């Protein structure tokens, strides 16, 4: 099995290739930093929702929502709605982040980033 030789890049194109590589690395770093920050914030919201509804159930028992005690409502309906909202926020934000990533790369490099 013979190895095909690497294409020789002319010296004039070497600088352009290095510049494209730097743009690609910068775009990836920004994208993943935003993604990690969003994921961390949404996981903190998920943890707070799960933990607080159970931990503060006794203190919240005096409050009612539509005739039901608030802890029951949070466990049965509220937490599920918050989880659904977390998923929706993540999907919308990632769509925006991915679109910004593709725009930063430009049309010529978008295929190379995958």
Secondary structure by P-SEA (a helix, b strand, c coil): ccccccccccccaaaaaaaaaaaaaaaaaaaaaaaaaaaaaaaaaaaaaaaaaaaacccccccccccccaaaaaaccaaaaaaaaaaaaaaaaaaaaaaaaaaaaccccccccc
